[in-house]
Amino acid sequence: MSNAKLPNPILVNHPGALHHMAEALLHETIVAVDTESNSLYAYQEQVCLIQFSTAMQDFLVDPLSLDNLTPLGAVFGERGIEKVFHAAEYDLICLKRDFGFEFANLFDTMAAARILGREAVGLGAILDAEFGVQVDKRYQRANWGQRPLPAYLLSYAQVDTRYLIPLRQRLYTELVENELWPLAAEDFTRMINADGRTADSRGEEVWRISGSFDLSPRQAAVLKELCRYRDEAARLSNRPLFKVIGDKTLAAIAAQCPSSLEELAQIDGMTEGQVRRHGNALLAAIERGRSTPPLSPPRNRRPDEQYLERLEALRTWRKNTGKRMGVNSDVVLPRDLLYAIAARNPSGYSDLEAVLCETPWRCEHFGGEILDVVRNPRASEG
């Protein structure tokens, strides 16, 4: 990282410092925020660091040293304070999941850059282009759960929020000049209103593994038992699933159903250490899978042809509109709204408004075109 020397951040790792910082932030009108989690190093990831920056100071909050982060709730929920994130969606999910925070008044610099048609929207690329700041993004994959955190990780974390406020000011000016601020504002509101809860995929994990649909029902039953074992082993060792046994290897075991440690060791992807640590348990899981009922994949009712026709027409319209605006197609119409419109098949403007109630700018600017596409989907083929 080749940057000018920044003032040392304030490390917040005890209740008194947290209360003092929260009180200070409540006097600000704009605050930059970021988080770091340990998803690559734990069975159940958690937020391990929360960064805040004001125009004058940087703070690094250590949730692993604090029993109660309640004072931050007032900051996140205060409408008079704009919270600036870069790629806010994941941060919001983690903060809602781990601490139950609610949010108001958000600005996402990555979303703003995408709405402006920027090609490189990663934080490193934007900071380099705008401020000549180089960020070594390899530290994104660091173990943020380790304590104490090395000085180089604290410096990296500080940079992630240090420049967000001036970046926000530049992007906001461009959005206003291009008459795109209302579009950005409605997307920021949608981020705030998103549920924030992540579905627990453990129960359906077998069908989320690549190649599982190619297995026979008996092999799928074996894979389900293998998934159960891996999940338990990961939980007990507090490691991510992929660091116990990878999906590809697990699917290969289910497909071949080895009956001995020697055969198991021949499976592509199995290491000597995995055979030593998990071999007997994996063979036992295979036997359980062989004795349980065969497992067939879930069957989803195929949508009717009219729905599929509307969906494809809307996709074509969205793609062409994105090209015309110089943005990615999902900026024109997010995926969830695309599917909702196709399913609703709005008969008129008021019907479309019900679907686009959270995106009035899009409804006003694209409503007529969307209704034309829905009413005559085959016309878009040309």
KEKE-3310 file (N, C-alpha, C; in steps of 0.2 Angstrom, whole numbers, plus 5000, padded with zeros to 4 digits):
npx = (5004:5004:5003:5000:5005:4993:4984:4984:4972:4959:4957:4944:4940:4934:4920:4919:4926:4918:4906:4910:4914:4902:4894:4902:4900:4887:4886:4889:4886:4888:4895:4907:4907:4912:4915:4923:4924:4925:4924:4931:4937:4930:4916:4903:4902:4907:4905:4920:4927:4923:4923:4924:4923:4925:4926:4937:4943:4947:4940:4942:4932:4931:4922:4924:4929:4920:4905:4893:4886:4876:4876:4880:4868:4860:4867:4867:4854:4850:4842:4847:4861:4871:4876:4889:4894:4904:4899:4887:4878:4882:4888:4877:4869:4877:4878:4865:4862:4871:4870:4857:4855:4846:4844:4846:4846:4857:4871:4879:4894:4899:4887:4883:4893:4891:4878:4882:4888:4901:4915:4925:4922:4926:4933:4946:4950:4943:4948:4961:4959:4953:4960:4973:4977:4983:4977:4980:4972:4972:4972:4959:4955:4961:4963:4952:4948:4958:4968:4980:4976:4987:4997:4998:4985:4977:4980:4976:4962:4958:4960:4950:4939:4943:4943:4930:4921:4925:4925:4911:4906:4910:4904:4891:4889:4891:4880:4869:4872:4870:4856:4853:4852:4839:4837:4848:4845:4833:4838:4846:4838:4831:4841:4842:4829:4830:4828:4839:4841:4849:4846:4846:4855:4859:4850:4846:4858:4863:4858:4864:4876:4887:4884:4876:4863:4866:4868:4862:4847:4850:4864:4863:4856:4867:4876:4869:4870:4884:4886:4879:4888:4900:4896:4894:4907:4913:4907:4911:4925:4925:4927:4926:4915:4921:4934:4935:4931:4930:4917:4917:4925:4917:4905:4911:4915:4902:4897:4905:4905:4915:4921:4931:4946:4957:4951:4944:4955:4959:4950:4948:4954:4954:4965:4979:4979:4965:4960:4965:4960:4946:4942:4936:4924:4918:4916:4907:4896:4893:4888:4877:4870:4867:4858:4847:4831:4830:4835:4827:4829:4821:4806:4802:4788:4785:4785:4772:4770:4767:4771:4785:4788:4785:4795:4807:4806:4806:4819:4826:4822:4827:4841:4844:4840:4849:4861:4859:4859:4872:4875:4875:4863:4855:4855:4846:4834:4832:4835:4825:4814:4812:4807:4796:4788:4786:4779:4767:4761:4756:4742:4739:4745:4743:4743:4756:4763:4760:4769:4781:4783:4793:4802:4800:4806:4810:4798:4791:4800:4802:4790:4780:4787:4789:4776:4772:4781:4776:4763:4765:4775:4781:4785:4797:4807:4811)
npy = (4994:5010:5024:5041:5045:5041:5048:5040:5027:5026:5013:5004:4995:4993:4996:5009:5017:5014:5020:5033:5035:5033:5043:5054:5052:5054:5067:5070:5073:5064:5048:5036:5019:5002:4984:4969:4952:4934:4924:4915:4907:4901:4891:4897:4912:4928:4946:4954:4966:4983:4997:5015:5031:5048:5065:5069:5059:5042:5026:5010:4997:4984:4970:4958:4960:4966:4966:4971:4980:4990:5004:5008:5006:5018:5027:5020:5020:5033:5046:5058:5056:5052:5036:5030:5017:5005:4994:4989:4979:4966:4970:4976:4964:4956:4965:4966:4953:4949:4958:4964:4977:4992:5002:5018:5031:5030:5028:5021:5019:5010:5006:5018:5021:5011:5015:5026:5021:5017:5007:5000:4996:4991:4994:4996:4999:5011:5020:5021:5027:5039:5045:5041:5031:5016:5000:4985:4972:4959:4957:4957:4944:4940:4933:4939:4936:4934:4938:4947:4959:4962:4976:4979:4975:4983:4995:4993:4991:5003:5011:5007:5014:5027:5036:5036:5046:5058:5052:5049:5062:5066:5057:5059:5072:5070:5061:5070:5079:5072:5069:5058:5055:5053:5040:5033:5035:5028:5015:5015:5015:5003:4994:4997:4992:4979:4962:4956:4944:4929:4914:4898:4886:4874:4862:4860:4857:4847:4848:4860:4858:4857:4846:4837:4835:4826:4814:4797:4793:4785:4788:4801:4801:4796:4806:4816:4811:4812:4826:4829:4823:4831:4844:4843:4840:4851:4861:4856:4858:4872:4877:4883:4874:4871:4870:4858:4847:4848:4853:4847:4836:4829:4826:4818:4807:4802:4798:4788:4779:4773:4758:4756:4762:4762:4763:4775:4784:4785:4794:4808:4823:4820:4820:4814:4818:4821:4808:4802:4809:4809:4798:4785:4789:4795:4783:4777:4786:4784:4771:4773:4781:4772:4764:4772:4779:4782:4797:4810:4824:4840:4845:4858:4867:4870:4886:4894:4896:4909:4917:4914:4920:4933:4936:4934:4944:4955:4954:4956:4969:4976:4974:4980:4993:4996:4996:5008:5017:5016:5007:4993:4980:4976:4988:4996:4988:4979:4962:4955:4963:4962:4949:4949:4958:4951:4940:4946:4952:4965:4975:4988:5005:5008:4995:4991:5001:4995:4985:4991:5000:5003:5009:5022:5031:5023:5018:5029:5033:5022:5015:5016:5010:4997:4992:4991:4981:4970:4969:4966:4955:4949:4958:4963:4955:4958)
npz = (5000:4995:5001:5007:5024:5036:5050:5065:5068:5080:5091:5097:5110:5122:5134:5138:5129:5117:5120:5121:5108:5100:5105:5100:5086:5084:5083:5070:5053:5042:5040:5037:5034:5037:5037:5043:5041:5046:5037:5030:5039:5049:5055:5057:5051:5058:5062:5064:5065:5064:5055:5056:5049:5051:5044:5050:5058:5061:5067:5074:5078:5089:5089:5095:5107:5115:5124:5121:5109:5108:5109:5096:5088:5089:5081:5068:5066:5065:5056:5053:5050:5038:5032:5024:5014:5005:4993:5000:5003:5009:5021:5027:5029:5037:5049:5053:5055:5065:5075:5075:5071:5064:5050:5043:5031:5019:5009:4995:4988:4978:4972:4967:4958:4949:4944:4938:4927:4928:4924:4931:4947:4959:4976:4977:4964:4962:4972:4968:4955:4958:4969:4969:4977:4982:4986:4994:4991:4995:5008:5011:5012:5024:5041:5051:5063:5071:5086:5094:5081:5068:5064:5051:5046:5053:5047:5034:5036:5040:5029:5021:5024:5025:5014:5009:5012:5005:4992:4991:4990:4977:4969:4972:4967:4953:4951:4953:4943:4931:4932:4940:4953:4960:4956:4961:4975:4977:4976:4987:4997:4995:4999:5012:5017:5014:5019:5026:5033:5031:5022:5030:5023:5026:5026:5013:5007:4999:4986:4982:4978:4965:4952:4959:4954:4944:4950:4954:4963:4974:4975:4978:4991:4998:4997:5004:5017:5018:5018:5030:5039:5036:5039:5053:5057:5053:5061:5074:5074:5071:5058:5041:5029:5017:5020:5027:5018:5001:4990:4977:4979:4988:4981:4972:4980:4983:4971:4968:4979:4989:4997:5006:5015:5007:4994:4996:4997:4984:4978:4968:4974:4988:5002:5010:5024:5025:5023:5034:5045:5043:5036:5041:5047:5035:5027:5036:5034:5021:5021:5029:5020:5010:5016:5018:5012:4994:4987:4978:4967:4971:4963:4953:4948:4931:4924:4916:4898:4893:4904:4903:4891:4893:4902:4895:4886:4893:4898:4887:4883:4895:4894:4881:4885:4895:4888:4880:4890:4895:4906:4917:4914:4926:4933:4927:4929:4943:4947:4955:4953:4940:4938:4946:4939:4928:4933:4938:4928:4923:4920:4918:4922:4936:4941:4938:4946:4958:4959:4957:4968:4977:4969:4962:4953:4943:4939:4934:4923:4915:4915:4904:4894:4899:4901:4887:4883:4891:4886:4873:4870:4860:4851:4855:4851:4839)
capx = (5000:5009:4999:5003:5004:4987:4984:4983:4965:4957:4955:4938:4939:4931:4914:4919:4928:4913:4901:4913:4914:4895:4892:4905:4897:4880:4886:4891:4880:4890:4900:4909:4907:4914:4916:4927:4922:4930:4920:4935:4941:4925:4910:4898:4906:4904:4909:4926:4929:4918:4927:4920:4928:4922:4930:4943:4945:4945:4939:4941:4928:4933:4916:4926:4931:4914:4899:4887:4887:4870:4877:4880:4862:4858:4871:4865:4847:4849:4841:4851:4867:4871:4881:4892:4897:4905:4896:4884:4873:4885:4889:4871:4867:4881:4877:4858:4862:4875:4868:4850:4855:4842:4848:4842:4850:4863:4874:4883:4898:4899:4880:4883:4898:4888:4873:4885:4891:4909:4917:4929:4918:4929:4935:4953:4951:4940:4952:4967:4957:4950:4964:4979:4978:4983:4975:4982:4965:4973:4970:4952:4955:4964:4959:4950:4946:4964:4969:4979:4977:4993:4997:4996:4978:4973:4981:4972:4955:4957:4960:4943:4933:4946:4942:4923:4917:4926:4922:4904:4904:4912:4899:4884:4889:4890:4873:4865:4873:4867:4849:4852:4851:4833:4838:4852:4842:4828:4841:4849:4832:4829:4846:4840:4823:4831:4827:4845:4842:4852:4843:4850:4855:4862:4846:4846:4865:4865:4856:4867:4883:4888:4885:4872:4858:4868:4868:4856:4843:4854:4870:4861:4855:4874:4878:4866:4874:4891:4885:4878:4895:4904:4893:4895:4914:4915:4905:4915:4932:4924:4930:4921:4914:4926:4941:4935:4931:4927:4910:4918:4927:4911:4901:4915:4914:4895:4896:4909:4904:4920:4920:4937:4950:4961:4947:4943:4961:4959:4945:4951:4953:4955:4972:4981:4976:4958:4958:4967:4955:4939:4941:4931:4917:4915:4914:4901:4891:4891:4884:4870:4866:4865:4852:4841:4827:4833:4833:4826:4829:4815:4803:4798:4783:4788:4781:4768:4774:4766:4776:4792:4788:4786:4802:4812:4805:4808:4826:4829:4821:4832:4848:4845:4840:4856:4866:4857:4861:4879:4875:4873:4856:4852:4854:4839:4829:4835:4832:4819:4808:4811:4803:4790:4784:4784:4774:4761:4758:4752:4737:4739:4750:4742:4745:4763:4765:4760:4775:4787:4781:4799:4806:4795:4809:4810:4791:4790:4804:4802:4784:4777:4790:4788:4769:4772:4784:4772:4757:4766:4781:4785:4788:4804:4811:4815)
capy = (5000:5016:5030:5046:5043:5043:5048:5033:5026:5025:5007:5004:4989:4993:4999:5017:5020:5013:5025:5040:5036:5033:5050:5058:5050:5056:5074:5070:5072:5059:5044:5031:5012:4995:4978:4964:4946:4929:4919:4910:4904:4899:4887:4902:4918:4934:4952:4954:4973:4988:5003:5021:5037:5055:5069:5070:5054:5035:5022:5003:4994:4977:4967:4952:4962:4970:4961:4975:4986:4994:5012:5009:5006:5025:5029:5017:5022:5041:5048:5064:5054:5048:5031:5029:5011:5003:4988:4989:4974:4961:4973:4976:4958:4954:4969:4965:4946:4948:4963:4966:4984:4994:5007:5024:5036:5026:5030:5016:5021:5005:5006:5025:5021:5007:5019:5031:5018:5016:5000:4997:4998:4989:5000:4997:5003:5018:5024:5023:5032:5046:5048:5039:5027:5009:4996:4978:4969:4952:4957:4955:4936:4938:4930:4945:4934:4933:4943:4954:4961:4965:4983:4980:4974:4989:5000:4991:4992:5011:5014:5005:5020:5034:5040:5035:5052:5062:5049:5050:5069:5067:5053:5063:5078:5067:5059:5076:5082:5067:5068:5051:5055:5049:5032:5030:5036:5023:5009:5015:5014:4996:4991:4997:4988:4972:4958:4955:4937:4924:4908:4893:4882:4867:4857:4858:4858:4842:4851:4866:4855:4855:4838:4833:4833:4820:4808:4793:4794:4781:4791:4807:4799:4795:4813:4819:4809:4815:4833:4829:4822:4837:4849:4842:4840:4859:4864:4855:4861:4879:4878:4883:4868:4869:4868:4851:4843:4852:4851:4843:4830:4826:4824:4812:4801:4800:4795:4781:4776:4768:4754:4755:4768:4762:4766:4782:4788:4786:4799:4814:4828:4817:4821:4809:4820:4820:4801:4800:4812:4808:4792:4780:4793:4795:4777:4776:4790:4781:4765:4776:4783:4766:4761:4776:4779:4785:4804:4813:4831:4844:4847:4864:4867:4874:4892:4894:4899:4916:4920:4914:4924:4940:4936:4935:4950:4960:4954:4959:4976:4978:4974:4986:5000:4997:4998:5014:5021:5014:5004:4986:4979:4976:4995:4998:4985:4974:4955:4953:4967:4959:4943:4951:4961:4945:4936:4950:4954:4971:4977:4995:5009:5007:4988:4991:5004:4991:4981:4996:5004:5006:5012:5027:5034:5018:5017:5035:5034:5016:5012:5015:5005:4990:4990:4990:4975:4965:4968:4963:4953:4946:4964:4964:4950:4962)
capz = (5000:4994:5003:5012:5031:5039:5057:5068:5070:5087:5092:5102:5112:5129:5134:5139:5122:5113:5122:5119:5100:5098:5106:5095:5079:5084:5081:5063:5048:5038:5043:5033:5038:5033:5041:5041:5044:5046:5033:5027:5045:5054:5053:5057:5051:5062:5061:5068:5065:5061:5054:5055:5048:5050:5040:5054:5063:5060:5072:5073:5084:5090:5092:5099:5114:5118:5125:5119:5104:5108:5107:5088:5085:5088:5075:5062:5065:5065:5049:5052:5049:5032:5032:5018:5013:4998:4992:5007:5004:5013:5027:5031:5031:5043:5055:5055:5057:5071:5081:5075:5069:5059:5047:5040:5027:5017:5002:4993:4983:4973:4968:4964:4953:4944:4941:4933:4921:4929:4922:4937:4953:4966:4980:4975:4957:4962:4976:4963:4950:4961:4974:4968:4983:4981:4992:4993:4993:4997:5015:5012:5014:5030:5046:5055:5070:5076:5091:5092:5074:5066:5062:5044:5045:5056:5042:5029:5038:5041:5022:5018:5026:5026:5008:5007:5012:4999:4986:4991:4988:4970:4965:4972:4962:4946:4950:4952:4936:4926:4934:4942:4960:4962:4955:4967:4981:4978:4977:4994:5002:4995:5003:5019:5018:5013:5025:5030:5036:5026:5023:5032:5017:5027:5025:5006:5005:4994:4980:4980:4976:4958:4950:4963:4950:4940:4954:4955:4969:4979:4977:4981:4998:5001:4997:5010:5023:5018:5019:5037:5042:5035:5043:5060:5058:5052:5067:5080:5073:5069:5051:5035:5026:5011:5023:5029:5012:4996:4987:4971:4982:4992:4976:4969:4985:4983:4964:4968:4985:4990:5003:5010:5015:5001:4988:4997:4995:4977:4975:4966:4979:4994:5004:5016:5030:5025:5024:5041:5050:5041:5032:5044:5047:5028:5025:5039:5031:5015:5023:5031:5014:5006:5019:5019:5006:4989:4987:4972:4968:4971:4957:4953:4943:4926:4923:4909:4892:4893:4909:4901:4885:4896:4906:4890:4882:4898:4899:4881:4884:4900:4891:4877:4889:4899:4883:4879:4896:4897:4912:4917:4914:4932:4935:4924:4933:4947:4945:4958:4950:4933:4939:4949:4934:4923:4936:4940:4921:4925:4915:4917:4926:4943:4942:4938:4952:4964:4959:4958:4974:4980:4964:4958:4947:4937:4936:4930:4917:4911:4915:4898:4890:4902:4899:4880:4882:4894:4882:4866:4871:4854:4847:4857:4847:4833)
cpx = (5004:5004:5003:5001:4998:4988:4982:4975:4965:4954:4950:4937:4937:4925:4914:4921:4922:4908:4903:4913:4907:4893:4895:4902:4890:4880:4888:4885:4882:4896:4901:4909:4909:4915:4920:4925:4927:4927:4925:4939:4936:4919:4904:4902:4903:4908:4914:4929:4924:4922:4922:4925:4923:4927:4937:4947:4943:4945:4939:4938:4929:4927:4918:4928:4926:4908:4893:4888:4881:4871:4877:4873:4859:4861:4868:4858:4845:4848:4845:4859:4867:4877:4883:4896:4900:4903:4892:4880:4876:4886:4883:4868:4871:4879:4870:4858:4865:4873:4861:4850:4849:4845:4843:4848:4857:4865:4879:4887:4899:4893:4880:4887:4894:4882:4876:4889:4899:4910:4920:4926:4921:4932:4942:4954:4948:4945:4958:4965:4956:4956:4971:4981:4978:4982:4977:4976:4966:4972:4963:4951:4959:4960:4958:4948:4952:4965:4976:4979:4983:4992:4995:4989:4974:4974:4976:4964:4954:4956:4953:4938:4936:4944:4935:4919:4918:4924:4915:4902:4905:4906:4892:4884:4888:4883:4868:4866:4870:4859:4848:4852:4845:4834:4842:4849:4837:4832:4844:4844:4830:4834:4844:4834:4824:4831:4834:4846:4845:4848:4848:4850:4857:4857:4845:4853:4866:4863:4860:4874:4883:4888:4880:4866:4859:4869:4862:4853:4847:4860:4868:4859:4862:4877:4875:4869:4881:4891:4883:4884:4899:4902:4895:4903:4916:4913:4909:4922:4931:4928:4925:4921:4919:4933:4941:4935:4927:4921:4912:4921:4921:4906:4904:4914:4907:4894:4900:4908:4909:4919:4926:4941:4955:4957:4945:4949:4962:4955:4949:4949:4955:4963:4973:4978:4969:4956:4960:4962:4948:4937:4935:4924:4914:4912:4907:4895:4889:4887:4877:4866:4864:4859:4846:4837:4831:4831:4833:4826:4822:4813:4799:4794:4785:4783:4778:4772:4773:4771:4783:4793:4789:4793:4807:4812:4807:4816:4829:4828:4826:4839:4849:4844:4846:4861:4865:4860:4868:4880:4874:4866:4852:4851:4847:4834:4832:4831:4826:4813:4807:4806:4796:4785:4781:4778:4767:4757:4753:4748:4737:4744:4749:4744:4753:4766:4765:4767:4781:4786:4787:4803:4802:4799:4809:4803:4789:4794:4804:4795:4780:4780:4789:4781:4769:4775:4779:4766:4759:4773:4785:4788:4795:4809:4815:4819)
cpy = (5006:5022:5035:5043:5046:5044:5041:5033:5025:5018:5007:4997:4988:4997:5007:5020:5019:5019:5032:5041:5037:5040:5055:5058:5053:5064:5075:5070:5067:5055:5038:5024:5007:4990:4973:4957:4940:4923:4913:4905:4901:4896:4892:4909:4923:4940:4953:4961:4977:4994:5009:5026:5043:5059:5070:5064:5047:5031:5015:5000:4987:4973:4961:4954:4966:4966:4965:4980:4990:5001:5013:5009:5013:5028:5027:5019:5029:5043:5054:5063:5050:5043:5029:5022:5010:4996:4986:4983:4968:4964:4974:4969:4955:4958:4967:4958:4946:4952:4966:4974:4986:5000:5012:5028:5033:5029:5024:5018:5017:5006:5013:5024:5017:5011:5024:5028:5017:5008:4996:5000:4995:4995:5001:5001:5010:5022:5026:5028:5039:5049:5046:5035:5020:5005:4989:4974:4962:4952:4956:4948:4935:4936:4936:4943:4933:4939:4942:4955:4964:4972:4984:4979:4980:4994:4999:4993:5000:5014:5013:5010:5027:5039:5040:5042:5057:5059:5049:5057:5069:5063:5056:5068:5075:5064:5064:5079:5078:5065:5061:5050:5051:5042:5029:5030:5030:5016:5009:5013:5006:4992:4991:4993:4981:4968:4957:4948:4933:4917:4902:4887:4875:4861:4855:4858:4853:4845:4857:4864:4854:4848:4834:4831:4827:4814:4804:4794:4791:4785:4798:4806:4798:4802:4817:4817:4811:4822:4833:4828:4828:4843:4849:4842:4848:4862:4863:4858:4869:4881:4879:4876:4866:4867:4861:4846:4847:4849:4846:4836:4826:4823:4817:4806:4798:4796:4788:4777:4770:4764:4753:4761:4768:4765:4773:4787:4789:4791:4805:4820:4826:4817:4815:4811:4820:4813:4799:4803:4810:4802:4787:4783:4794:4789:4775:4780:4787:4775:4768:4778:4777:4763:4765:4776:4783:4793:4807:4821:4834:4845:4853:4864:4872:4880:4891:4897:4906:4920:4920:4919:4931:4941:4938:4941:4956:4960:4957:4967:4979:4979:4979:4993:5001:4999:5005:5019:5021:5011:4997:4985:4979:4983:4997:4995:4979:4967:4953:4957:4964:4953:4944:4954:4955:4941:4940:4951:4960:4973:4984:4998:5008:5000:4988:4995:5000:4987:4985:5001:5007:5009:5017:5030:5029:5018:5023:5035:5028:5013:5011:5010:4998:4988:4988:4983:4969:4964:4965:4961:4951:4952:4965:4960:4953:4967)
cpz = (5000:4995:5007:5019:5034:5047:5060:5070:5078:5088:5098:5104:5119:5129:5134:5132:5117:5114:5120:5111:5098:5099:5101:5088:5079:5083:5074:5059:5043:5041:5038:5037:5034:5039:5039:5045:5043:5042:5031:5033:5050:5051:5052:5057:5056:5060:5066:5069:5062:5061:5053:5054:5047:5045:5043:5057:5060:5066:5070:5079:5083:5093:5097:5106:5118:5118:5122:5115:5103:5106:5100:5085:5084:5082:5068:5060:5064:5058:5048:5050:5043:5033:5025:5018:5006:4997:4999:5008:5009:5020:5031:5033:5037:5049:5057:5058:5064:5077:5081:5074:5064:5056:5043:5036:5025:5010:5001:4987:4977:4969:4964:4958:4947:4940:4936:4927:4922:4927:4928:4944:4960:4969:4978:4969:4958:4966:4972:4958:4952:4965:4973:4974:4981:4987:4990:4996:4995:5004:5016:5014:5020:5036:5051:5062:5074:5080:5094:5084:5073:5064:5055:5042:5048:5051:5036:5030:5038:5034:5019:5019:5025:5020:5006:5007:5006:4992:4985:4988:4980:4966:4966:4967:4955:4945:4949:4945:4931:4928:4936:4949:4963:4961:4960:4973:4983:4979:4984:4999:5001:4999:5010:5021:5017:5019:5029:5033:5030:5028:5025:5027:5019:5025:5018:5003:4999:4987:4978:4978:4969:4957:4954:4959:4945:4943:4953:4962:4975:4981:4980:4989:5001:5002:5003:5016:5024:5020:5027:5041:5042:5039:5050:5061:5058:5059:5073:5080:5071:5063:5046:5032:5021:5014:5026:5023:5007:4993:4981:4974:4985:4986:4972:4973:4984:4976:4964:4974:4987:4997:5007:5010:5009:4995:4989:4995:4988:4974:4974:4971:4986:4996:5009:5022:5031:5027:5032:5046:5049:5038:5035:5045:5040:5026:5029:5036:5025:5016:5025:5025:5010:5009:5020:5012:5001:4989:4980:4972:4968:4964:4957:4947:4938:4925:4916:4904:4892:4898:4906:4895:4888:4899:4901:4887:4887:4899:4893:4881:4889:4897:4886:4880:4892:4894:4881:4884:4898:4904:4912:4917:4920:4936:4933:4928:4936:4946:4948:4955:4943:4934:4942:4944:4929:4926:4937:4933:4922:4919:4914:4922:4933:4945:4943:4944:4958:4965:4960:4963:4977:4975:4959:4952:4941:4934:4932:4923:4913:4911:4909:4894:4892:4900:4892:4879:4885:4889:4875:4867:4865:4850:4849:4854:4841:4836)
residu = (MET:SER:ASN:ALA:LYS:LEU:PRO:ASN:PRO:ILE:LEU:VAL:ASN:HIS:PRO:GLY:ALA:LEU:HIS:HIS:MET:ALA:GLU:ALA:LEU:LEU:HIS:GLU:THR:ILE:VAL:ALA:VAL:ASP:THR:GLU:SER:ASN:SER:LEU:TYR:ALA:TYR:GLN:GLU:GLN:VAL:CYS:LEU:ILE:GLN:PHE:SER:THR:ALA:MET:GLN:ASP:PHE:LEU:VAL:ASP:PRO:LEU:SER:LEU:ASP:ASN:LEU:THR:PRO:LEU:GLY:ALA:VAL:PHE:GLY:GLU:ARG:GLY:ILE:GLU:LYS:VAL:PHE:HIS:ALA:ALA:GLU:TYR:ASP:LEU:ILE:CYS:LEU:LYS:ARG:ASP:PHE:GLY:PHE:GLU:PHE:ALA:ASN:LEU:PHE:ASP:THR:MET:ALA:ALA:ALA:ARG:ILE:LEU:GLY:ARG:GLU:ALA:VAL:GLY:LEU:GLY:ALA:ILE:LEU:ASP:ALA:GLU:PHE:GLY:VAL:GLN:VAL:ASP:LYS:ARG:TYR:GLN:ARG:ALA:ASN:TRP:GLY:GLN:ARG:PRO:LEU:PRO:ALA:TYR:LEU:LEU:SER:TYR:ALA:GLN:VAL:ASP:THR:ARG:TYR:LEU:ILE:PRO:LEU:ARG:GLN:ARG:LEU:TYR:THR:GLU:LEU:VAL:GLU:ASN:GLU:LEU:TRP:PRO:LEU:ALA:ALA:GLU:ASP:PHE:THR:ARG:MET:ILE:ASN:ALA:ASP:GLY:ARG:THR:ALA:ASP:SER:ARG:GLY:GLU:GLU:VAL:TRP:ARG:ILE:SER:GLY:SER:PHE:ASP:LEU:SER:PRO:ARG:GLN:ALA:ALA:VAL:LEU:LYS:GLU:LEU:CYS:ARG:TYR:ARG:ASP:GLU:ALA:ALA:ARG:LEU:SER:ASN:ARG:PRO:LEU:PHE:LYS:VAL:ILE:GLY:ASP:LYS:THR:LEU:ALA:ALA:ILE:ALA:ALA:GLN:CYS:PRO:SER:SER:LEU:GLU:GLU:LEU:ALA:GLN:ILE:ASP:GLY:MET:THR:GLU:GLY:GLN:VAL:ARG:ARG:HIS:GLY:ASN:ALA:LEU:LEU:ALA:ALA:ILE:GLU:ARG:GLY:ARG:SER:THR:PRO:PRO:LEU:SER:PRO:PRO:ARG:ASN:ARG:ARG:PRO:ASP:GLU:GLN:TYR:LEU:GLU:ARG:LEU:GLU:ALA:LEU:ARG:THR:TRP:ARG:LYS:ASN:THR:GLY:LYS:ARG:MET:GLY:VAL:ASN:SER:ASP:VAL:VAL:LEU:PRO:ARG:ASP:LEU:LEU:TYR:ALA:ILE:ALA:ALA:ARG:ASN:PRO:SER:GLY:TYR:SER:ASP:LEU:GLU:ALA:VAL:LEU:CYS:GLU:THR:PRO:TRP:ARG:CYS:GLU:HIS:PHE:GLY:GLY:GLU:ILE:LEU:ASP:VAL:VAL:ARG:ASN:PRO:ARG:ALA:SER:GLU:GLY)
# end
